[in-house]
Amino acid sequence: MKYTSVGIFSNDSELEIIVYLELLCEEIRVAPGLSFELFIEDIPDALPITIIYLADGLQIYPHRNTPEWLIEFNGKTIKPGYPTVLAEHQ
């Protein structure tokens, strides 16, 4: 499978944030000071993504279809689940 980077997401706040990846309900818990790169499966109609800002984080939707997501954190490629706690991968 091929994947396309959709951006680098950083938590510059003092509280943990949650990044929800839809439509498969994956969740990434991002502690203060951590960041990751998000990749979307390169399938038809997956892009552009929509990002909704929430009080405790972000909700990210593909345009259409149900692509797989991957994240890169600390040099590791991780398939996100429910939940994925980045601090556990340091």
Backbone bond lengths (Angstrom), bond angles and torsions (degrees), N, CA, C in turn:
res aa  C-N    CA-C-N  psi(-1)  N-CA   C-N-CA  omega(-1)  CA-C   N-CA-C  phi
1 M - - - 1.444 - - 1.522 109.62 -
2 K 1.318 115.36 147.64 1.453 121.39 176.36 1.521 108.87 -106.87
3 Y 1.332 115.17 147.19 1.460 121.63 -179.10 1.525 109.18 -130.75
4 T 1.340 114.95 152.69 1.452 122.60 179.05 1.528 108.68 -121.71
5 S 1.327 116.59 135.05 1.460 120.86 176.94 1.525 109.45 -70.99
6 V 1.336 115.23 134.58 1.466 119.43 176.22 1.521 111.81 -111.53
7 G 1.325 117.34 -3.46 1.453 118.99 175.36 1.515 113.75 146.65
8 I 1.319 113.65 170.24 1.464 122.09 174.76 1.515 106.97 -108.81
9 F 1.316 115.95 129.22 1.458 122.45 -176.92 1.526 108.59 -114.63
10 S 1.319 116.51 126.60 1.465 122.79 -176.14 1.514 110.16 -123.43
11 N 1.313 115.05 146.46 1.466 120.45 174.08 1.520 108.19 -106.45
12 D 1.314 116.03 100.57 1.458 121.69 179.23 1.521 111.94 -99.07
13 S 1.328 116.28 12.78 1.466 120.00 179.88 1.534 110.22 -92.58
14 E 1.310 116.25 -175.65 1.461 121.40 178.47 1.529 112.43 -98.40
15 L 1.337 116.81 -1.93 1.463 121.75 -178.72 1.523 110.61 -121.45
16 E 1.324 116.50 155.28 1.456 120.82 174.54 1.526 109.45 -63.21
17 I 1.326 116.54 141.16 1.457 120.73 172.49 1.527 108.48 -115.95
18 I 1.318 115.55 160.76 1.454 121.39 178.16 1.517 108.04 -121.38
19 V 1.328 116.04 130.80 1.459 122.09 175.20 1.524 106.50 -108.55
20 Y 1.324 115.09 116.29 1.465 121.69 -179.37 1.522 108.07 -96.18
21 L 1.333 116.61 126.43 1.455 122.07 178.85 1.518 108.49 -106.54
22 E 1.293 116.31 117.85 1.460 121.91 -176.62 1.530 109.97 -101.22
23 L 1.177 120.71 154.59 1.441 134.57 15.48 1.522 111.69 -102.37
24 L 1.308 117.83 4.66 1.463 121.26 -176.20 1.528 113.20 -93.85
25 C 1.334 117.05 7.08 1.470 123.27 175.21 1.526 113.51 60.97
26 E 1.321 117.35 34.86 1.460 120.14 175.03 1.522 108.21 -80.22
27 E 1.319 115.21 152.95 1.461 120.75 -172.84 1.518 109.10 -138.81
28 I 1.336 116.43 130.31 1.460 121.35 177.30 1.519 107.76 -117.11
29 R 1.329 116.27 121.28 1.466 121.67 178.14 1.523 107.88 -96.45
30 V 1.332 114.88 119.84 1.457 121.40 -172.46 1.533 109.28 -114.91
31 A 1.317 116.40 109.70 1.466 121.74 178.76 1.534 109.65 -70.71
32 P 1.328 116.84 158.67 1.464 120.10 177.71 1.531 111.40 -53.85
33 G 1.328 115.56 137.79 1.456 121.28 177.61 1.519 115.09 86.13
34 L 1.330 119.00 -6.29 1.463 121.27 -178.99 1.523 110.76 -98.58
35 S 1.325 115.68 155.72 1.461 121.51 176.05 1.517 109.32 -147.65
36 F 1.327 115.87 160.44 1.465 121.37 179.67 1.519 109.03 -149.72
37 E 1.326 115.75 159.34 1.458 120.96 174.17 1.517 107.87 -101.73
38 L 1.315 116.33 135.30 1.458 122.34 -177.67 1.524 110.03 -106.07
39 F 1.333 115.64 134.57 1.461 122.52 178.86 1.519 109.34 -122.43
40 I 1.333 116.20 144.05 1.455 122.52 177.50 1.528 108.03 -117.27
41 E 1.320 115.98 143.31 1.454 120.86 177.67 1.530 109.31 -60.04
42 D 1.308 115.16 135.34 1.462 121.43 -177.21 1.527 109.40 -83.19
43 I 1.346 115.11 82.38 1.457 121.63 178.40 1.527 108.12 -125.31
44 P 1.336 117.62 160.11 1.469 119.59 -178.72 1.531 112.74 -57.34
45 D 1.303 115.42 138.74 1.466 124.71 174.01 1.528 115.22 66.74
46 A 1.318 118.64 14.28 1.466 119.73 177.35 1.530 111.65 -75.18
47 L 1.320 116.60 -33.34 1.459 121.93 -179.38 1.510 109.81 -103.67
48 P 1.320 118.73 152.60 1.455 128.14 2.07 1.527 111.45 -80.64
49 I 1.327 115.42 158.63 1.462 120.02 176.87 1.523 109.62 -86.26
50 T 1.319 115.58 161.60 1.463 122.68 172.93 1.514 107.70 -117.69
51 I 1.319 116.49 132.33 1.465 121.71 178.54 1.519 108.33 -115.11
52 I 1.320 115.32 123.87 1.465 121.30 176.93 1.525 107.21 -109.28
53 Y 1.320 115.63 127.63 1.459 121.36 -179.07 1.525 109.05 -87.55
54 L 1.332 115.57 128.68 1.463 122.97 179.79 1.516 109.56 -115.95
55 A 1.305 117.56 167.47 1.465 121.19 178.81 1.523 111.43 -61.71
56 D 1.338 117.08 -33.25 1.470 120.06 -176.19 1.520 113.46 -111.26
57 G 1.360 118.28 11.84 1.455 118.92 179.09 1.510 113.23 158.65
58 L 1.341 115.61 -140.34 1.458 122.76 -175.16 1.521 110.48 -134.81
59 Q 1.310 115.93 150.88 1.455 122.31 171.86 1.530 105.62 -122.39
60 I 1.351 116.93 124.51 1.452 121.14 -174.23 1.532 109.26 -118.57
61 Y 1.331 114.66 127.03 1.466 122.25 -178.40 1.521 110.01 -117.93
62 P 1.337 117.39 142.75 1.458 119.33 168.37 1.526 108.87 -74.92
63 H 1.323 116.80 164.59 1.467 120.66 178.96 1.527 110.05 -64.94
64 R 1.308 116.42 -55.33 1.468 123.82 176.62 1.511 107.33 -148.08
65 N 1.319 116.06 168.20 1.458 121.51 177.80 1.529 109.94 77.28
66 T 1.314 117.42 -178.45 1.465 122.11 179.79 1.526 108.78 -130.36
67 P 1.327 117.01 82.84 1.458 120.36 -178.68 1.533 111.69 -77.90
68 E 1.321 114.35 162.42 1.464 119.92 169.93 1.520 107.73 -85.66
69 W 1.333 114.20 153.51 1.459 121.58 177.83 1.524 108.70 -115.69
70 L 1.323 116.83 151.42 1.457 123.63 170.17 1.519 107.29 -135.64
71 I 1.333 115.67 153.96 1.456 119.44 172.51 1.524 108.29 -127.23
72 E 1.316 115.05 152.97 1.454 120.89 173.31 1.522 106.81 -117.80
73 F 1.332 114.92 125.11 1.460 120.95 -177.52 1.516 108.37 -144.32
74 N 1.327 116.29 127.83 1.465 122.13 -179.74 1.520 112.61 51.28
75 G 1.333 116.83 40.57 1.454 121.44 177.88 1.519 114.71 77.66
76 K 1.333 117.82 3.65 1.459 122.03 179.16 1.518 110.02 -107.68
77 T 1.333 116.21 142.54 1.456 121.64 171.74 1.518 107.51 -96.97
78 I 1.330 116.22 125.09 1.464 122.23 -172.59 1.525 109.19 -126.13
79 K 1.320 116.24 132.64 1.472 121.74 171.27 1.521 106.19 -84.82
80 P 1.336 119.04 114.12 1.460 119.82 -177.29 1.525 112.42 -67.72
81 G 1.310 115.01 151.19 1.458 122.14 177.90 1.512 109.82 -133.47
82 Y 1.310 115.57 -152.03 1.462 120.81 -179.83 1.524 109.39 -128.50
83 P 1.290 119.38 102.20 1.468 127.95 -10.91 1.526 110.74 -94.64
84 T 1.319 115.47 166.44 1.460 123.13 169.32 1.523 105.89 -112.23
85 V 1.313 116.99 116.90 1.458 122.17 -178.46 1.534 107.10 -102.52
86 L 1.324 116.63 109.75 1.467 119.47 -175.67 1.517 113.04 -58.40
87 A 1.320 117.77 -37.50 1.468 121.09 -178.20 1.532 111.71 -59.12
88 E 1.320 117.94 -24.74 1.467 121.29 178.56 1.530 111.79 -76.38
89 H 1.328 117.74 -9.25 1.474 121.96 -177.73 1.516 111.98 -109.95
90 Q 1.336 117.25 15.82 1.467 120.21 179.88 1.506 110.19 -79.95
